Amino acid sequence: MKVYVKFDINALCRKILQEQLDASGIKYRIIAFGEVEILDKLPAEKQRKLEEQLGEYGIQIVENQKNILVQRIKDAIVEMVNQEENQPNLKSSVYLAEKLNHSYNYISNLFSEVTYSSIESFIILQKIERAKQLILTNELTFTEISYKLNYCNVAHFSTQFKNTTGITPSAFQRIIKKRRELQVQEQIQNN
């Protein structure tokens, strides 16, 4: 039997961090998404083991100041894109500048310097990943998805989706539907 799930990436990361930090016996305080304050001195061996445990989940401890800010930028973008409530006319530049207490120019230049990519490209990638999740749940129309992700219209959403994935949202939806039908048929045949 196959089950399809919907998940909140913020809650998932927070839970993994809490479980790993608790299991390591480390006193901590989660400040924000992607930001944890370690309350006691952390011996090198304990830090190495924690880095190893978190690495199994694709979570890395960032130490370089530029990399820390870039990670905070990425976290803020993921948080912005995955917000459940609609934020029409939310300008990402304003959101990031306010969230990170830096000018958008500085944030944008630093992001490009460290990642060799633009913030805009990263936002598009995150929006398309979020759109895929929303399409998979089959709860919203493309119009609702485009509105939820702050696109000016469905055509703009569809164009960015196709430019990023190589297929239209409708084609993606048909592929998912066909894959699910094949899996159901396979389950019926195996029973």
Accessible surface in RSA format (square Angstrom, percent):
REM  Atomic radii and reference values for relative SASA: ProtOr
REM  Chains: A
REM  Algorithm: Lee & Richards
REM  Probe-radius: 1.40
REM  Slices: 20
REM RES _ NUM      All-atoms   Total-Side   Main-Chain    Non-polar    All polar
REM                ABS   REL    ABS   REL    ABS   REL    ABS   REL    ABS   REL
RES MET A   1   195.87 101.4 128.22  84.9  67.66 161.1  91.33  77.7 104.54 138.5
RES LYS A   2   110.38  53.8  89.67  55.0  20.71  49.3  47.80  43.0  62.58  66.7
RES VAL A   3   101.07  66.5  72.25  65.4  28.82  69.4  75.44  65.6  25.63  69.5
RES TYR A   4   112.41  52.5  84.68  48.2  27.73  72.2  85.99  64.6  26.41  32.6
RES VAL A   5   115.44  76.0  87.43  79.1  28.02  67.5  93.34  81.1  22.11  60.0
RES LYS A   6   113.52  55.4  81.31  49.9  32.21  76.7  55.03  49.5  58.49  62.3
RES PHE A   7    95.80  47.9  77.07  47.7  18.72  48.7  85.62  51.9  10.18  29.1
RES ASP A   8    81.69  57.2  68.99  68.7  12.70  30.0  35.17  82.8  46.52  46.4
RES ILE A   9    53.96  30.7  51.70  38.5   2.27   5.5  51.70  37.2   2.27   6.2
RES ASN A  10    37.64  26.0  36.02  34.8   1.62   3.9  16.96  40.8  20.68  20.0
RES ALA A  11    53.53  49.2  44.83  69.2   8.70  19.8  49.76  70.1   3.77  10.0
RES LEU A  12    84.27  46.9  79.64  57.0   4.63  11.6  83.74  58.8   0.53   1.4
RES CYS A  13    32.49  24.6  32.49  36.2   0.00   0.0   7.11  18.0  25.38  27.4
RES ARG A  14   109.68  46.1 106.83  54.5   2.84   6.8  37.47  51.2  72.21  43.8
RES LYS A  15   114.70  56.0 113.93  69.9   0.77   1.8  65.03  58.5  49.67  52.9
RES ILE A  16    25.38  14.4  25.16  18.7   0.22   0.5  25.38  18.3   0.00   0.0
RES LEU A  17    19.75  11.0  19.75  14.1   0.00   0.0  19.75  13.9   0.00   0.0
RES GLN A  18    59.32  33.2  59.32  43.4   0.00   0.0   9.15  19.5  50.17  38.1
RES GLU A  19    83.36  47.9  75.70  57.3   7.66  18.2  32.67  63.2  50.69  41.4
RES GLN A  20    25.88  14.5  25.88  18.9   0.00   0.0   0.00   0.0  25.88  19.6
RES LEU A  21     2.88   1.6   2.88   2.1   0.00   0.0   2.88   2.0   0.00   0.0
RES ASP A  22    91.28  63.9  71.08  70.8  20.20  47.8  30.76  72.4  60.51  60.4
RES ALA A  23    83.42  76.7  38.86  60.0  44.56 101.4  52.06  73.3  31.36  83.1
RES SER A  24    22.48  19.0   6.17   8.2  16.31  37.6  14.66  31.2   7.82  11.0
RES GLY A  25    55.63  68.6   0.00   N/A  55.63  68.6  35.38  97.1  20.25  45.4
RES ILE A  26    12.04   6.9   2.23   1.7   9.81  23.7   5.87   4.2   6.17  16.7
RES LYS A  27   133.12  64.9 127.06  78.0   6.06  14.4  77.99  70.2  55.12  58.7
RES TYR A  28    48.10  22.5  28.24  16.1  19.86  51.7  17.84  13.4  30.26  37.3
RES ARG A  29   129.33  54.3 125.19  63.8   4.13   9.8  55.85  76.3  73.48  44.5
RES ILE A  30    26.99  15.4   7.79   5.8  19.20  46.3   7.79   5.6  19.20  52.1
RES ILE A  31    81.63  46.5  52.06  38.8  29.57  71.3  54.17  39.0  27.46  74.5
RES ALA A  32    41.31  38.0  33.02  51.0   8.29  18.9  41.10  57.9   0.20   0.5
RES PHE A  33    44.89  22.5  27.22  16.9  17.66  46.0  32.35  19.6  12.53  35.9
RES GLY A  34    47.61  58.7   0.00   N/A  47.61  58.7  18.60  51.0  29.01  65.0
RES GLU A  35    62.14  35.7  59.22  44.8   2.93   7.0  20.38  39.4  41.77  34.1
RES VAL A  36    44.43  29.2  16.49  14.9  27.93  67.3  16.49  14.3  27.93  75.8
RES GLU A  37    64.89  37.3  60.06  45.4   4.82  11.5  23.04  44.6  41.85  34.2
RES ILE A  38    59.52  33.9  36.53  27.2  22.99  55.4  36.53  26.3  22.99  62.4
RES LEU A  39    94.77  52.8  62.94  45.0  31.83  80.0  66.35  46.6  28.42  76.5
RES ASP A  40    75.07  52.6  63.34  63.0  11.73  27.7  29.32  69.0  45.75  45.6
RES LYS A  41   193.75  94.5 162.95 100.0  30.80  73.3 124.05 111.7  69.71  74.3
RES LEU A  42    36.42  20.3  19.15  13.7  17.27  43.4  19.15  13.5  17.27  46.5
RES PRO A  43    77.48  56.5  67.38  61.4  10.10  36.7  77.48  64.0   0.00   0.0
RES ALA A  44    87.48  80.4  69.76 107.7  17.71  40.3  75.67 106.6  11.81  31.3
RES GLU A  45   107.64  61.8 102.58  77.6   5.06  12.1  66.50 128.6  41.14  33.6
RES LYS A  46    76.66  37.4  71.90  44.1   4.76  11.3  39.46  35.5  37.20  39.6
RES GLN A  47    50.45  28.2  50.45  36.9   0.00   0.0   7.51  16.0  42.94  32.6
RES ARG A  48   118.11  49.6 115.31  58.8   2.79   6.6  70.43  96.3  47.67  28.9
RES LYS A  49   110.32  53.8 110.32  67.7   0.00   0.0  54.05  48.6  56.27  59.9
RES LEU A  50     3.98   2.2   3.81   2.7   0.18   0.4   3.81   2.7   0.18   0.5
RES GLU A  51    63.00  36.2  55.46  42.0   7.54  17.9  20.05  38.8  42.95  35.1
RES GLU A  52   103.95  59.7  90.90  68.8  13.05  31.1  40.18  77.7  63.77  52.1
RES GLN A  53    41.49  23.2  40.84  29.8   0.65   1.5  15.79  33.6  25.70  19.5
RES LEU A  54     4.51   2.5   4.51   3.2   0.00   0.0   4.51   3.2   0.00   0.0
RES GLY A  55    39.84  49.1   0.00   N/A  39.84  49.1  21.77  59.7  18.07  40.5
RES GLU A  56   141.09  81.0 100.01  75.7  41.08  97.8  43.66  84.4  97.44  79.6
RES TYR A  57   111.70  52.2  79.06  45.0  32.64  84.9  53.34  40.1  58.36  71.9
RES GLY A  58    67.63  83.4   0.00   N/A  67.63  83.4  35.84  98.4  31.78  71.2
RES ILE A  59    34.91  19.9  31.19  23.2   3.73   9.0  34.29  24.7   0.62   1.7
RES GLN A  60   151.33  84.6 128.47  93.9  22.86  54.4  36.73  78.2 114.60  86.9
RES ILE A  61    64.64  36.8  39.47  29.4  25.18  60.7  43.30  31.2  21.34  57.9
RES VAL A  62    45.78  30.1  25.90  23.4  19.89  47.9  29.70  25.8  16.08  43.6
RES GLU A  63   116.43  66.8  93.77  70.9  22.66  54.0  43.69  84.5  72.74  59.4
RES ASN A  64    82.68  57.0  69.25  66.9  13.44  32.4  24.51  59.0  58.17  56.2
RES GLN A  65   140.00  78.3 131.14  95.8   8.85  21.1  65.23 138.9  74.76  56.7
RES LYS A  66    99.47  48.5  96.80  59.4   2.67   6.4  65.52  59.0  33.94  36.2
RES ASN A  67    61.91  42.7  59.06  57.1   2.85   6.9  10.24  24.6  51.67  49.9
RES ILE A  68    53.61  30.5  53.02  39.5   0.59   1.4  53.37  38.4   0.24   0.6
RES LEU A  69    15.89   8.8  15.26  10.9   0.62   1.6  15.82  11.1   0.07   0.2
RES VAL A  70     6.07   4.0   6.07   5.5   0.00   0.0   6.07   5.3   0.00   0.0
RES GLN A  71    67.53  37.8  66.86  48.9   0.68   1.6  19.34  41.2  48.20  36.6
RES ARG A  72    74.69  31.4  71.62  36.5   3.07   7.3  15.62  21.4  59.07  35.8
RES ILE A  73     0.00   0.0   0.00   0.0   0.00   0.0   0.00   0.0   0.00   0.0
RES LYS A  74    60.23  29.4  60.23  37.0   0.00   0.0  13.30  12.0  46.94  50.0
RES ASP A  75    13.01   9.1  13.01  12.9   0.00   0.0   3.32   7.8   9.68   9.7
RES ALA A  76     4.40   4.0   1.61   2.5   2.79   6.4   3.94   5.5   0.46   1.2
RES ILE A  77     0.00   0.0   0.00   0.0   0.00   0.0   0.00   0.0   0.00   0.0
RES VAL A  78    22.43  14.8  22.43  20.3   0.00   0.0  22.43  19.5   0.00   0.0
RES GLU A  79    39.46  22.7  38.89  29.4   0.57   1.4  14.26  27.6  25.20  20.6
RES MET A  80    21.70  11.2  13.83   9.2   7.87  18.7  12.23  10.4   9.48  12.6
RES VAL A  81    12.46   8.2   2.26   2.0  10.20  24.6   7.70   6.7   4.76  12.9
RES ASN A  82    27.52  19.0  18.01  17.4   9.51  22.9   5.31  12.8  22.20  21.5
RES GLN A  83    36.06  20.2  24.72  18.1  11.34  27.0  21.30  45.3  14.76  11.2
RES GLU A  84   104.44  60.0  93.10  70.4  11.34  27.0  62.41 120.7  42.03  34.3
RES GLU A  85   106.40  61.1  95.28  72.1  11.12  26.5  57.64 111.5  48.76  39.8
RES ASN A  86    65.73  45.3  46.32  44.8  19.41  46.7   9.40  22.6  56.33  54.4
RES GLN A  87    61.52  34.4  54.29  39.7   7.23  17.2  13.89  29.6  47.63  36.1
RES PRO A  88    65.67  47.9  49.48  45.1  16.18  58.8  50.64  41.8  15.02  93.4
RES ASN A  89   139.15  96.0 112.78 109.0  26.37  63.5  36.73  88.4 102.42  99.0
RES LEU A  90    46.32  25.8  34.41  24.6  11.91  29.9  39.20  27.5   7.12  19.2
RES LYS A  91   142.06  69.3 133.54  81.9   8.52  20.3  85.13  76.6  56.93  60.6
RES SER A  92    32.78  27.7  28.64  38.2   4.14   9.5   6.69  14.3  26.09  36.6
RES SER A  93    36.24  30.6  34.97  46.7   1.28   2.9  18.66  39.7  17.58  24.6
RES VAL A  94    74.19  48.8  70.74  64.0   3.46   8.3  74.19  64.5   0.00   0.0
RES TYR A  95    33.77  15.8  30.50  17.4   3.27   8.5  30.48  22.9   3.29   4.1
RES LEU A  96     0.00   0.0   0.00   0.0   0.00   0.0   0.00   0.0   0.00   0.0
RES ALA A  97    25.39  23.3  21.27  32.8   4.12   9.4  21.65  30.5   3.75   9.9
RES GLU A  98   126.77  72.8 107.27  81.2  19.49  46.4  49.07  94.9  77.69  63.4
RES LYS A  99    86.98  42.4  63.99  39.3  22.99  54.7  40.79  36.7  46.19  49.2
RES LEU A 100     6.59   3.7   3.47   2.5   3.12   7.9   3.47   2.4   3.12   8.4
RES ASN A 101   127.94  88.2  99.87  96.5  28.07  67.6  34.34  82.7  93.59  90.5
RES HIS A 102    71.97  39.3  60.59  42.1  11.38  29.1  42.37  43.7  29.60  34.4
RES SER A 103    68.49  57.9  51.10  68.2  17.39  40.1  51.06 108.7  17.43  24.4
RES TYR A 104    50.42  23.5  46.15  26.3   4.27  11.1  43.91  33.0   6.51   8.0
RES ASN A 105   110.73  76.4 107.68 104.1   3.05   7.4  18.93  45.6  91.80  88.7
RES TYR A 106   105.83  49.4 100.81  57.4   5.02  13.1  74.41  55.9  31.42  38.7
RES ILE A 107     0.00   0.0   0.00   0.0   0.00   0.0   0.00   0.0   0.00   0.0
RES SER A 108    22.64  19.1  22.56  30.1   0.08   0.2   3.74   8.0  18.90  26.5
RES ASN A 109    97.68  67.4  92.22  89.1   5.47  13.2  26.78  64.4  70.91  68.5
RES LEU A 110     7.32   4.1   4.76   3.4   2.57   6.5   6.65   4.7   0.67   1.8
RES PHE A 111     1.54   0.8   1.54   1.0   0.00   0.0   1.54   0.9   0.00   0.0
RES SER A 112    45.56  38.5  40.04  53.4   5.52  12.7  29.98  63.8  15.58  21.8
RES GLU A 113    96.00  55.1  76.73  58.1  19.27  45.9  47.90  92.7  48.10  39.3
RES VAL A 114    44.48  29.3  24.14  21.9  20.34  49.0  29.20  25.4  15.28  41.4
RES THR A 115    38.08  27.1  14.55  14.7  23.53  56.1  20.97  28.2  17.11  25.9
RES TYR A 116   198.91  92.9 163.06  92.8  35.86  93.3 125.02  93.9  73.90  91.1
RES SER A 117    44.90  37.9  34.04  45.4  10.85  25.0  33.42  71.2  11.47  16.1
RES SER A 118    39.12  33.1  35.11  46.9   4.01   9.2  29.42  62.6   9.70  13.6
RES ILE A 119     0.00   0.0   0.00   0.0   0.00   0.0   0.00   0.0   0.00   0.0
RES GLU A 120    86.11  49.4  84.47  63.9   1.64   3.9  58.97 114.1  27.14  22.2
RES SER A 121    49.96  42.2  46.10  61.5   3.86   8.9  18.00  38.3  31.97  44.8
RES PHE A 122    33.24  16.6  32.58  20.2   0.66   1.7  33.23  20.1   0.01   0.0
RES ILE A 123    13.39   7.6  13.39  10.0   0.00   0.0  13.39   9.6   0.00   0.0
RES ILE A 124    49.18  28.0  49.18  36.6   0.00   0.0  49.18  35.4   0.00   0.0
RES LEU A 125    91.27  50.8  90.72  64.9   0.55   1.4  90.75  63.7   0.52   1.4
RES GLN A 126    39.22  21.9  37.04  27.1   2.18   5.2   0.22   0.5  39.01  29.6
RES LYS A 127    31.66  15.4  31.66  19.4   0.00   0.0   8.14   7.3  23.53  25.1
RES ILE A 128     0.79   0.5   0.79   0.6   0.00   0.0   0.79   0.6   0.00   0.0
RES GLU A 129    85.26  48.9  84.73  64.1   0.53   1.3  35.49  68.7  49.76  40.6
RES ARG A 130    11.13   4.7   9.19   4.7   1.94   4.6   1.94   2.6   9.19   5.6
RES ALA A 131     0.00   0.0   0.00   0.0   0.00   0.0   0.00   0.0   0.00   0.0
RES LYS A 132    52.22  25.5  52.22  32.0   0.00   0.0  16.12  14.5  36.09  38.4
RES GLN A 133    49.62  27.7  47.74  34.9   1.88   4.5  23.55  50.1  26.07  19.8
RES LEU A 134     6.62   3.7   6.62   4.7   0.00   0.0   6.62   4.7   0.00   0.0
RES ILE A 135     5.11   2.9   0.57   0.4   4.54  10.9   2.03   1.5   3.08   8.4
RES LEU A 136    63.90  35.6  60.33  43.2   3.58   9.0  60.54  42.5   3.36   9.0
RES THR A 137    34.26  24.4  10.99  11.1  23.27  55.5  18.02  24.2  16.24  24.6
RES ASN A 138   103.32  71.3  75.54  73.0  27.78  66.9  14.60  35.1  88.72  85.8
RES GLU A 139   117.49  67.5  83.84  63.4  33.65  80.1  37.88  73.3  79.61  65.0
RES LEU A 140    55.86  31.1  43.99  31.5  11.87  29.8  46.17  32.4   9.69  26.1
RES THR A 141    80.52  57.3  72.39  73.4   8.13  19.4  77.93 104.7   2.60   3.9
RES PHE A 142    44.53  22.3  40.86  25.3   3.67   9.6  40.86  24.8   3.67  10.5
RES THR A 143    85.81  61.0  85.22  86.4   0.60   1.4  59.38  79.8  26.43  40.0
RES GLU A 144    82.02  47.1  77.12  58.3   4.90  11.7  31.67  61.3  50.35  41.1
RES ILE A 145     0.29   0.2   0.29   0.2   0.00   0.0   0.29   0.2   0.00   0.0
RES SER A 146     3.43   2.9   3.43   4.6   0.00   0.0   0.00   0.0   3.43   4.8
RES TYR A 147   107.82  50.3 104.70  59.6   3.13   8.1  81.13  61.0  26.70  32.9
RES LYS A 148    37.56  18.3  23.76  14.6  13.80  32.9   9.64   8.7  27.92  29.7
RES LEU A 149     6.19   3.4   1.26   0.9   4.93  12.4   4.95   3.5   1.24   3.3
RES ASN A 150    56.13  38.7  38.26  37.0  17.87  43.0  15.00  36.1  41.13  39.8
RES TYR A 151    14.72   6.9   1.09   0.6  13.63  35.5   2.50   1.9  12.21  15.1
RES CYS A 152   108.78  82.3  65.48  73.0  43.30 101.8  50.31 127.5  58.47  63.1
RES ASN A 153    77.60  53.5  69.21  66.9   8.39  20.2  35.09  84.5  42.51  41.1
RES VAL A 154    47.74  31.4  46.23  41.9   1.50   3.6  46.23  40.2   1.50   4.1
RES ALA A 155    69.07  63.5  58.46  90.2  10.61  24.1  66.02  93.0   3.05   8.1
RES HIS A 156    74.84  40.9  69.35  48.2   5.50  14.1  57.74  59.5  17.10  19.9
RES PHE A 157     0.00   0.0   0.00   0.0   0.00   0.0   0.00   0.0   0.00   0.0
RES SER A 158    31.67  26.8  30.47  40.7   1.20   2.8  20.95  44.6  10.72  15.0
RES THR A 159    74.92  53.3  68.50  69.4   6.42  15.3  49.45  66.4  25.47  38.5
RES GLN A 160    31.37  17.5  31.08  22.7   0.30   0.7  10.72  22.8  20.65  15.7
RES PHE A 161     0.00   0.0   0.00   0.0   0.00   0.0   0.00   0.0   0.00   0.0
RES LYS A 162   105.19  51.3 102.35  62.8   2.84   6.8  49.93  44.9  55.27  58.9
RES ASN A 163   119.24  82.2  82.28  79.5  36.96  89.0  29.45  70.9  89.80  86.8
RES THR A 164    52.19  37.1  18.06  18.3  34.13  81.3  18.94  25.4  33.25  50.3
RES THR A 165    44.69  31.8   9.14   9.3  35.54  84.7  17.23  23.1  27.46  41.5
RES GLY A 166    52.21  64.4   0.00   N/A  52.21  64.4  32.05  88.0  20.16  45.2
RES ILE A 167    55.36  31.5  52.27  38.9   3.09   7.4  55.36  39.9   0.00   0.0
RES THR A 168    49.40  35.1  48.56  49.2   0.84   2.0  43.14  57.9   6.25   9.5
RES PRO A 169     2.14   1.6   2.14   1.9   0.00   0.0   2.14   1.8   0.00   0.0
RES SER A 170    45.57  38.5  44.80  59.8   0.77   1.8  19.35  41.2  26.22  36.7
RES ALA A 171    19.28  17.7  18.69  28.8   0.59   1.3  19.22  27.1   0.06   0.2
RES PHE A 172    26.19  13.1  26.19  16.2   0.00   0.0  26.19  15.9   0.00   0.0
RES GLN A 173    59.96  33.5  59.09  43.2   0.86   2.1  17.51  37.3  42.45  32.2
RES ARG A 174   150.36  63.1 145.70  74.3   4.66  11.1  72.12  98.6  78.24  47.4
RES ILE A 175    77.26  44.0  72.68  54.1   4.58  11.1  76.40  55.0   0.86   2.3
RES ILE A 176    19.26  11.0  19.25  14.3   0.02   0.0  19.25  13.9   0.02   0.0
RES LYS A 177   131.29  64.1 127.34  78.1   3.95   9.4  74.42  67.0  56.88  60.6
RES LYS A 178   117.32  57.2 116.26  71.3   1.06   2.5  70.02  63.0  47.30  50.4
RES ARG A 179   129.61  54.4 127.42  65.0   2.19   5.2  41.09  56.2  88.53  53.7
RES ARG A 180    50.42  21.2  50.36  25.7   0.07   0.2  27.30  37.3  23.12  14.0
RES GLU A 181    73.02  41.9  68.81  52.1   4.21  10.0  35.95  69.5  37.07  30.3
RES LEU A 182    93.79  52.2  90.20  64.5   3.59   9.0  90.51  63.6   3.27   8.8
RES GLN A 183    34.75  19.4  33.46  24.5   1.29   3.1  13.37  28.4  21.39  16.2
RES VAL A 184    78.77  51.8  78.50  71.1   0.27   0.7  78.60  68.3   0.18   0.5
RES GLN A 185    97.76  54.7  95.94  70.1   1.82   4.3  29.99  63.8  67.77  51.4
RES GLU A 186    97.20  55.8  95.35  72.1   1.84   4.4  22.94  44.4  74.26  60.6
RES GLN A 187    48.62  27.2  46.74  34.2   1.89   4.5  25.26  53.8  23.36  17.7
RES ILE A 188   121.70  69.3 110.41  82.3  11.30  27.2 112.39  80.9   9.31  25.3
RES GLN A 189   149.05  83.3 114.67  83.8  34.37  81.8  42.11  89.6 106.94  81.1
RES ASN A 190   114.17  78.7  79.16  76.5  35.00  84.3  26.25  63.2  87.92  85.0
RES ASN A 191   159.03 109.7  97.55  94.3  61.49 148.1  49.37 118.8 109.66 106.0
END  Absolute sums over single chains surface
CHAIN  1 A    12250.4      10145.7       2104.7       6601.3       5649.1
END  Absolute sums over all chains
TOTAL         12250.4      10145.7       2104.7       6601.3       5649.1
